[in-house]
């Protein structure tokens, strides 16, 4: 995580935005009166929302943990993929 003040961010916007998107950095933009802002990439934001949705339900969380346990215990099955034509 990197921290930068507003003026420095403004003067080097492209560089910092590239670090956020290309290097998956999270950035804190510090401002007066502790009104800071966090900048993350759209990809990180979408991932965060998906995790909140999945983990936000006890049923979803329990299902994921059960599936994880099955995988760790070797209880899995492999299936051949079926080729589907684009016309169908």
GUSE-246599 format. One record per residue: residue number from 1; x negated, z negated, y negated of N, C-alpha, C, O in turn. Coordinates in steps of 0.2 Angstrom, whole numbers, plus 5000, padded with zeros to 4 digits. Example, Ala and Ser with C-alpha at 12.3 -4.5 7.8 and 13.67 -1.06 7.14 Angstrom:
2
<site num="1" n_c1="4934" n_c3="4961" n_c2="5028" ca_c1="4938" ca_c3="4961" ca_c2="5022" c_c1="4934" c_c3="4961" c_c2="5016" o_c1="4929" o_c3="4958" o_c2="5017"/>
<site num="2" n_c1="4936" n_c3="4965" n_c2="5011" ca_c1="4932" ca_c3="4964" ca_c2="5005" c_c1="4936" c_c3="4961" c_c2="5000" o_c1="4933" o_c3="4960" o_c2="4994"/>
This chain:
88
<site num="1" n_c1="4996" n_c3="5000" n_c2="5006" ca_c1="5000" ca_c3="5000" ca_c2="5000" c_c1="4995" c_c3="5000" c_c2="4994" o_c1="4991" o_c3="4996" o_c2="4994"/>
<site num="2" n_c1="4997" n_c3="5004" n_c2="4989" ca_c1="4994" ca_c3="5004" ca_c2="4983" c_c1="4998" c_c3="5002" c_c2="4977" o_c1="5004" o_c3="5003" o_c2="4977"/>
<site num="3" n_c1="4995" n_c3="4999" n_c2="4972" ca_c1="4999" ca_c3="4997" ca_c2="4966" c_c1="4995" c_c3="5001" c_c2="4960" o_c1="4989" o_c3="5002" o_c2="4960"/>
<site num="4" n_c1="5000" n_c3="5003" n_c2="4956" ca_c1="4997" ca_c3="5007" ca_c2="4950" c_c1="5002" c_c3="5005" c_c2="4944" o_c1="5008" o_c3="5004" o_c2="4945"/>
<site num="5" n_c1="4999" n_c3="5005" n_c2="4938" ca_c1="5004" ca_c3="5003" ca_c2="4932" c_c1="5007" c_c3="5010" c_c2="4930" o_c1="5005" o_c3="5015" o_c2="4932"/>
<site num="6" n_c1="5012" n_c3="5009" n_c2="4926" ca_c1="5017" ca_c3="5015" ca_c2="4924" c_c1="5013" c_c3="5020" c_c2="4921" o_c1="5013" o_c3="5026" o_c2="4922"/>
<site num="7" n_c1="5008" n_c3="5018" n_c2="4916" ca_c1="5004" ca_c3="5023" ca_c2="4912" c_c1="5000" c_c3="5027" c_c2="4917" o_c1="4999" o_c3="5033" o_c2="4916"/>
<site num="8" n_c1="4996" n_c3="5024" n_c2="4921" ca_c1="4992" ca_c3="5027" ca_c2="4926" c_c1="4996" c_c3="5032" c_c2="4930" o_c1="4993" o_c3="5037" o_c2="4931"/>
<site num="9" n_c1="5001" n_c3="5030" n_c2="4933" ca_c1="5006" ca_c3="5034" ca_c2="4937" c_c1="5008" c_c3="5040" c_c2="4933" o_c1="5007" o_c3="5046" o_c2="4935"/>
<site num="10" n_c1="5010" n_c3="5039" n_c2="4926" ca_c1="5012" ca_c3="5045" ca_c2="4922" c_c1="5006" c_c3="5050" c_c2="4921" o_c1="5007" o_c3="5056" o_c2="4921"/>
<site num="11" n_c1="5000" n_c3="5047" n_c2="4920" ca_c1="4995" ca_c3="5052" ca_c2="4919" c_c1="4992" c_c3="5055" c_c2="4925" o_c1="4989" o_c3="5060" o_c2="4924"/>
<site num="12" n_c1="4994" n_c3="5053" n_c2="4931" ca_c1="4991" ca_c3="5056" ca_c2="4937" c_c1="4997" c_c3="5057" c_c2="4942" o_c1="4996" o_c3="5055" o_c2="4948"/>
<site num="13" n_c1="5002" n_c3="5059" n_c2="4940" ca_c1="5008" ca_c3="5059" ca_c2="4944" c_c1="5007" c_c3="5063" c_c2="4950" o_c1="5009" o_c3="5061" o_c2="4956"/>
<site num="14" n_c1="5005" n_c3="5069" n_c2="4950" ca_c1="5004" ca_c3="5073" ca_c2="4956" c_c1="4999" c_c3="5070" c_c2="4961" o_c1="5001" o_c3="5070" o_c2="4967"/>
<site num="15" n_c1="4994" n_c3="5068" n_c2="4959" ca_c1="4989" ca_c3="5064" ca_c2="4963" c_c1="4993" c_c3="5059" c_c2="4967" o_c1="4992" o_c3="5058" o_c2="4973"/>
<site num="16" n_c1="4996" n_c3="5054" n_c2="4964" ca_c1="4999" ca_c3="5049" ca_c2="4967" c_c1="5005" c_c3="5051" c_c2="4971" o_c1="5006" o_c3="5048" o_c2="4977"/>
<site num="17" n_c1="5009" n_c3="5056" n_c2="4969" ca_c1="5014" ca_c3="5059" ca_c2="4973" c_c1="5012" c_c3="5062" c_c2="4980" o_c1="5015" o_c3="5061" o_c2="4985"/>
<site num="18" n_c1="5006" n_c3="5065" n_c2="4979" ca_c1="5003" ca_c3="5068" ca_c2="4985" c_c1="5000" c_c3="5063" c_c2="4990" o_c1="5001" o_c3="5063" o_c2="4996"/>
<site num="19" n_c1="4998" n_c3="5057" n_c2="4987" ca_c1="4996" ca_c3="5052" ca_c2="4992" c_c1="5002" c_c3="5049" c_c2="4995" o_c1="5001" o_c3="5047" o_c2="5001"/>
<site num="20" n_c1="5007" n_c3="5048" n_c2="4992" ca_c1="5013" ca_c3="5045" ca_c2="4995" c_c1="5016" c_c3="5050" c_c2="5000" o_c1="5018" o_c3="5048" o_c2="5006"/>
<site num="21" n_c1="5016" n_c3="5056" n_c2="4999" ca_c1="5019" ca_c3="5061" ca_c2="5004" c_c1="5014" c_c3="5063" c_c2="5009" o_c1="5016" o_c3="5063" o_c2="5015"/>
<site num="22" n_c1="5008" n_c3="5064" n_c2="5007" ca_c1="5003" ca_c3="5067" ca_c2="5012" c_c1="4999" c_c3="5062" c_c2="5016" o_c1="4998" o_c3="5063" o_c2="5022"/>
<site num="23" n_c1="4998" n_c3="5056" n_c2="5013" ca_c1="4995" ca_c3="5050" ca_c2="5017" c_c1="4999" c_c3="5045" c_c2="5019" o_c1="4997" o_c3="5040" o_c2="5021"/>
<site num="24" n_c1="5006" n_c3="5046" n_c2="5018" ca_c1="5011" ca_c3="5041" ca_c2="5020" c_c1="5010" c_c3="5034" c_c2="5016" o_c1="5011" o_c3="5029" o_c2="5020"/>
<site num="25" n_c1="5007" n_c3="5034" n_c2="5010" ca_c1="5006" ca_c3="5028" ca_c2="5007" c_c1="5013" c_c3="5025" c_c2="5004" o_c1="5017" o_c3="5029" o_c2="5002"/>
<site num="26" n_c1="5013" n_c3="5019" n_c2="5003" ca_c1="5019" ca_c3="5016" ca_c2="4999" c_c1="5016" c_c3="5014" c_c2="4993" o_c1="5010" o_c3="5011" o_c2="4993"/>
<site num="27" n_c1="5019" n_c3="5015" n_c2="4987" ca_c1="5016" ca_c3="5013" ca_c2="4981" c_c1="5021" c_c3="5009" c_c2="4977" o_c1="5027" o_c3="5010" o_c2="4977"/>
<site num="28" n_c1="5018" n_c3="5004" n_c2="4974" ca_c1="5021" ca_c3="4999" ca_c2="4969" c_c1="5019" c_c3="5001" c_c2="4962" o_c1="5013" o_c3="5001" o_c2="4960"/>
<site num="29" n_c1="5024" n_c3="5003" n_c2="4958" ca_c1="5023" ca_c3="5005" ca_c2="4951" c_c1="5024" c_c3="4998" c_c2="4947" o_c1="5030" o_c3="4996" o_c2="4947"/>
<site num="30" n_c1="5019" n_c3="4995" n_c2="4944" ca_c1="5020" ca_c3="4989" ca_c2="4941" c_c1="5022" c_c3="4990" c_c2="4934" o_c1="5020" o_c3="4995" o_c2="4930"/>
<site num="31" n_c1="5027" n_c3="4986" n_c2="4931" ca_c1="5030" ca_c3="4987" ca_c2="4925" c_c1="5030" c_c3="4980" c_c2="4921" o_c1="5030" o_c3="4975" o_c2="4925"/>
<site num="32" n_c1="5032" n_c3="4980" n_c2="4915" ca_c1="5032" ca_c3="4974" ca_c2="4911" c_c1="5038" c_c3="4970" c_c2="4914" o_c1="5043" o_c3="4972" o_c2="4917"/>
<site num="33" n_c1="5038" n_c3="4963" n_c2="4913" ca_c1="5043" ca_c3="4959" ca_c2="4915" c_c1="5045" c_c3="4959" c_c2="4923" o_c1="5050" o_c3="4958" o_c2="4925"/>
<site num="34" n_c1="5040" n_c3="4961" n_c2="4927" ca_c1="5040" ca_c3="4961" ca_c2="4934" c_c1="5046" c_c3="4965" c_c2="4936" o_c1="5049" o_c3="4964" o_c2="4941"/>
<site num="35" n_c1="5047" n_c3="4971" n_c2="4933" ca_c1="5053" ca_c3="4976" ca_c2="4935" c_c1="5049" c_c3="4981" c_c2="4938" o_c1="5050" o_c3="4987" o_c2="4936"/>
<site num="36" n_c1="5046" n_c3="4980" n_c2="4944" ca_c1="5042" ca_c3="4984" ca_c2="4948" c_c1="5047" c_c3="4989" c_c2="4952" o_c1="5052" o_c3="4988" o_c2="4953"/>
<site num="37" n_c1="5044" n_c3="4995" n_c2="4953" ca_c1="5047" ca_c3="5000" ca_c2="4957" c_c1="5043" c_c3="5002" c_c2="4963" o_c1="5037" o_c3="5002" o_c2="4963"/>
<site num="38" n_c1="5046" n_c3="5003" n_c2="4969" ca_c1="5042" ca_c3="5005" ca_c2="4975" c_c1="5044" c_c3="5013" c_c2="4976" o_c1="5049" o_c3="5015" o_c2="4975"/>
<site num="39" n_c1="5038" n_c3="5017" n_c2="4977" ca_c1="5039" ca_c3="5024" ca_c2="4978" c_c1="5037" c_c3="5025" c_c2="4986" o_c1="5031" o_c3="5023" o_c2="4988"/>
<site num="40" n_c1="5041" n_c3="5028" n_c2="4989" ca_c1="5040" ca_c3="5031" ca_c2="4996" c_c1="5042" c_c3="5038" c_c2="4997" o_c1="5046" o_c3="5040" o_c2="4993"/>
<site num="41" n_c1="5039" n_c3="5041" n_c2="5002" ca_c1="5041" ca_c3="5048" ca_c2="5003" c_c1="5048" c_c3="5049" c_c2="5006" o_c1="5051" o_c3="5044" o_c2="5008"/>
<site num="42" n_c1="5051" n_c3="5055" n_c2="5005" ca_c1="5058" ca_c3="5056" ca_c2="5008" c_c1="5058" c_c3="5055" c_c2="5015" o_c1="5063" o_c3="5052" o_c2="5018"/>
<site num="43" n_c1="5053" n_c3="5057" n_c2="5019" ca_c1="5052" ca_c3="5056" ca_c2="5026" c_c1="5053" c_c3="5048" c_c2="5028" o_c1="5056" o_c3="5046" o_c2="5032"/>
<site num="44" n_c1="5049" n_c3="5044" n_c2="5024" ca_c1="5048" ca_c3="5037" ca_c2="5025" c_c1="5055" c_c3="5034" c_c2="5024" o_c1="5058" o_c3="5030" o_c2="5027"/>
<site num="45" n_c1="5058" n_c3="5036" n_c2="5018" ca_c1="5065" ca_c3="5034" ca_c2="5016" c_c1="5070" c_c3="5035" c_c2="5022" o_c1="5074" o_c3="5031" o_c2="5024"/>
<site num="46" n_c1="5070" n_c3="5041" n_c2="5024" ca_c1="5075" ca_c3="5043" ca_c2="5029" c_c1="5074" c_c3="5039" c_c2="5036" o_c1="5079" o_c3="5037" o_c2="5039"/>
<site num="47" n_c1="5068" n_c3="5038" n_c2="5037" ca_c1="5066" ca_c3="5034" ca_c2="5043" c_c1="5068" c_c3="5027" c_c2="5042" o_c1="5071" o_c3="5024" o_c2="5047"/>
<site num="48" n_c1="5067" n_c3="5024" n_c2="5036" ca_c1="5070" ca_c3="5018" ca_c2="5035" c_c1="5077" c_c3="5017" c_c2="5036" o_c1="5080" o_c3="5012" o_c2="5039"/>
<site num="49" n_c1="5081" n_c3="5022" n_c2="5033" ca_c1="5088" ca_c3="5022" ca_c2="5034" c_c1="5090" c_c3="5022" c_c2="5041" o_c1="5095" o_c3="5019" o_c2="5043"/>
<site num="50" n_c1="5087" n_c3="5026" n_c2="5045" ca_c1="5089" ca_c3="5027" ca_c2="5052" c_c1="5088" c_c3="5020" c_c2="5055" o_c1="5092" o_c3="5018" o_c2="5059"/>
<site num="51" n_c1="5082" n_c3="5017" n_c2="5054" ca_c1="5081" ca_c3="5011" ca_c2="5057" c_c1="5086" c_c3="5006" c_c2="5055" o_c1="5088" o_c3="5002" o_c2="5059"/>
<site num="52" n_c1="5087" n_c3="5005" n_c2="5049" ca_c1="5092" ca_c3="5001" ca_c2="5047" c_c1="5099" c_c3="5002" c_c2="5050" o_c1="5102" o_c3="4997" o_c2="5053"/>
<site num="53" n_c1="5101" n_c3="5008" n_c2="5051" ca_c1="5107" ca_c3="5009" ca_c2="5055" c_c1="5107" c_c3="5007" c_c2="5062" o_c1="5111" o_c3="5004" o_c2="5064"/>
<site num="54" n_c1="5102" n_c3="5009" n_c2="5065" ca_c1="5101" ca_c3="5008" ca_c2="5072" c_c1="5100" c_c3="5000" c_c2="5074" o_c1="5104" o_c3="4998" o_c2="5078"/>
<site num="55" n_c1="5096" n_c3="4997" n_c2="5070" ca_c1="5095" ca_c3="4990" ca_c2="5071" c_c1="5101" c_c3="4986" c_c2="5068" o_c1="5101" o_c3="4979" o_c2="5069"/>
<site num="56" n_c1="5105" n_c3="4989" n_c2="5064" ca_c1="5110" ca_c3="4985" ca_c2="5060" c_c1="5116" c_c3="4983" c_c2="5065" o_c1="5120" o_c3="4979" o_c2="5063"/>
<site num="57" n_c1="5116" n_c3="4986" n_c2="5070" ca_c1="5122" ca_c3="4984" ca_c2="5075" c_c1="5119" c_c3="4980" c_c2="5081" o_c1="5114" o_c3="4982" o_c2="5084"/>
<site num="58" n_c1="5121" n_c3="4975" n_c2="5083" ca_c1="5119" ca_c3="4971" ca_c2="5089" c_c1="5120" c_c3="4975" c_c2="5095" o_c1="5115" o_c3="4975" o_c2="5099"/>
<site num="59" n_c1="5125" n_c3="4979" n_c2="5096" ca_c1="5126" ca_c3="4983" ca_c2="5101" c_c1="5120" c_c3="4988" c_c2="5102" o_c1="5118" o_c3="4989" o_c2="5107"/>
<site num="60" n_c1="5119" n_c3="4992" n_c2="5096" ca_c1="5114" ca_c3="4997" ca_c2="5096" c_c1="5107" c_c3="4994" c_c2="5098" o_c1="5103" o_c3="4996" o_c2="5102"/>
<site num="61" n_c1="5105" n_c3="4988" n_c2="5095" ca_c1="5099" ca_c3="4984" ca_c2="5096" c_c1="5098" c_c3="4982" c_c2="5103" o_c1="5093" o_c3="4983" o_c2="5107"/>
<site num="62" n_c1="5104" n_c3="4980" n_c2="5106" ca_c1="5104" ca_c3="4977" ca_c2="5113" c_c1="5103" c_c3="4983" c_c2="5118" o_c1="5099" o_c3="4983" o_c2="5123"/>
<site num="63" n_c1="5106" n_c3="4989" n_c2="5116" ca_c1="5105" ca_c3="4995" ca_c2="5120" c_c1="5098" c_c3="4998" c_c2="5120" o_c1="5095" o_c3="5000" o_c2="5125"/>
<site num="64" n_c1="5095" n_c3="4998" n_c2="5114" ca_c1="5088" ca_c3="5000" ca_c2="5114" c_c1="5083" c_c3="4995" c_c2="5117" o_c1="5079" o_c3="4998" o_c2="5121"/>
<site num="65" n_c1="5084" n_c3="4989" n_c2="5117" ca_c1="5080" ca_c3="4984" ca_c2="5120" c_c1="5081" c_c3="4985" c_c2="5128" o_c1="5076" o_c3="4984" o_c2="5132"/>
<site num="66" n_c1="5087" n_c3="4986" n_c2="5130" ca_c1="5088" ca_c3="4987" ca_c2="5137" c_c1="5084" c_c3="4993" c_c2="5140" o_c1="5081" o_c3="4994" o_c2="5145"/>
<site num="67" n_c1="5085" n_c3="4999" n_c2="5136" ca_c1="5082" ca_c3="5005" ca_c2="5137" c_c1="5074" c_c3="5004" c_c2="5137" o_c1="5071" o_c3="5007" o_c2="5142"/>
<site num="68" n_c1="5071" n_c3="5001" n_c2="5133" ca_c1="5064" ca_c3="4999" ca_c2="5132" c_c1="5062" c_c3="4996" c_c2="5138" o_c1="5057" o_c3="4997" o_c2="5141"/>
<site num="69" n_c1="5066" n_c3="4991" n_c2="5140" ca_c1="5064" ca_c3="4987" ca_c2="5146" c_c1="5064" c_c3="4991" c_c2="5153" o_c1="5059" o_c3="4990" o_c2="5157"/>
<site num="70" n_c1="5069" n_c3="4995" n_c2="5153" ca_c1="5069" ca_c3="5000" ca_c2="5159" c_c1="5063" c_c3="5005" c_c2="5159" o_c1="5060" o_c3="5006" o_c2="5164"/>
<site num="71" n_c1="5061" n_c3="5007" n_c2="5153" ca_c1="5055" ca_c3="5012" ca_c2="5153" c_c1="5049" c_c3="5008" c_c2="5155" o_c1="5045" o_c3="5010" o_c2="5159"/>
<site num="72" n_c1="5048" n_c3="5002" n_c2="5152" ca_c1="5042" ca_c3="4998" ca_c2="5154" c_c1="5042" c_c3="4996" c_c2="5161" o_c1="5037" o_c3="4995" o_c2="5164"/>
<site num="73" n_c1="5048" n_c3="4995" n_c2="5165" ca_c1="5048" ca_c3="4994" ca_c2="5172" c_c1="5048" c_c3="5000" c_c2="5176" o_c1="5049" o_c3="4999" o_c2="5182"/>
<site num="74" n_c1="5047" n_c3="5006" n_c2="5173" ca_c1="5047" ca_c3="5012" ca_c2="5177" c_c1="5053" c_c3="5015" c_c2="5179" o_c1="5054" o_c3="5019" o_c2="5184"/>
<site num="75" n_c1="5059" n_c3="5012" n_c2="5177" ca_c1="5065" ca_c3="5014" ca_c2="5179" c_c1="5068" c_c3="5020" c_c2="5175" o_c1="5072" o_c3="5020" o_c2="5170"/>
<site num="76" n_c1="5065" n_c3="5026" n_c2="5176" ca_c1="5067" ca_c3="5032" ca_c2="5172" c_c1="5067" c_c3="5038" c_c2="5177" o_c1="5065" o_c3="5038" o_c2="5183"/>
<site num="77" n_c1="5071" n_c3="5043" n_c2="5175" ca_c1="5072" ca_c3="5049" ca_c2="5178" c_c1="5070" c_c3="5055" c_c2="5174" o_c1="5072" o_c3="5055" o_c2="5168"/>
<site num="78" n_c1="5066" n_c3="5060" n_c2="5177" ca_c1="5065" ca_c3="5066" ca_c2="5174" c_c1="5070" c_c3="5071" c_c2="5176" o_c1="5072" o_c3="5072" o_c2="5181"/>
<site num="79" n_c1="5071" n_c3="5076" n_c2="5171" ca_c1="5076" ca_c3="5081" ca_c2="5172" c_c1="5073" c_c3="5087" c_c2="5169" o_c1="5070" o_c3="5088" o_c2="5164"/>
<site num="80" n_c1="5075" n_c3="5093" n_c2="5173" ca_c1="5073" ca_c3="5099" ca_c2="5170" c_c1="5077" c_c3="5101" c_c2="5164" o_c1="5083" o_c3="5100" o_c2="5164"/>
<site num="81" n_c1="5074" n_c3="5105" n_c2="5159" ca_c1="5078" ca_c3="5107" ca_c2="5154" c_c1="5082" c_c3="5113" c_c2="5156" o_c1="5079" o_c3="5117" o_c2="5159"/>
<site num="82" n_c1="5088" n_c3="5114" n_c2="5153" ca_c1="5092" ca_c3="5120" ca_c2="5154" c_c1="5091" c_c3="5125" c_c2="5148" o_c1="5092" o_c3="5123" o_c2="5143"/>
<site num="83" n_c1="5089" n_c3="5131" n_c2="5150" ca_c1="5088" ca_c3="5136" ca_c2="5144" c_c1="5095" c_c3="5138" c_c2="5142" o_c1="5099" o_c3="5141" o_c2="5147"/>
<site num="84" n_c1="5097" n_c3="5138" n_c2="5136" ca_c1="5103" ca_c3="5140" ca_c2="5134" c_c1="5102" c_c3="5146" c_c2="5129" o_c1="5098" o_c3="5146" o_c2="5124"/>
<site num="85" n_c1="5106" n_c3="5152" n_c2="5130" ca_c1="5105" ca_c3="5157" ca_c2="5126" c_c1="5108" c_c3="5156" c_c2="5119" o_c1="5113" o_c3="5152" o_c2="5119"/>
<site num="86" n_c1="5106" n_c3="5159" n_c2="5114" ca_c1="5108" ca_c3="5158" ca_c2="5107" c_c1="5115" c_c3="5161" c_c2="5106" o_c1="5119" o_c3="5159" o_c2="5102"/>
<site num="87" n_c1="5117" n_c3="5166" n_c2="5110" ca_c1="5124" ca_c3="5169" ca_c2="5110" c_c1="5129" c_c3="5164" c_c2="5113" o_c1="5135" o_c3="5165" o_c2="5111"/>
<site num="88" n_c1="5128" n_c3="5159" n_c2="5117" ca_c1="5133" ca_c3="5155" ca_c2="5120" c_c1="5135" c_c3="5150" c_c2="5115" o_c1="5140" o_c3="5146" o_c2="5117"/>
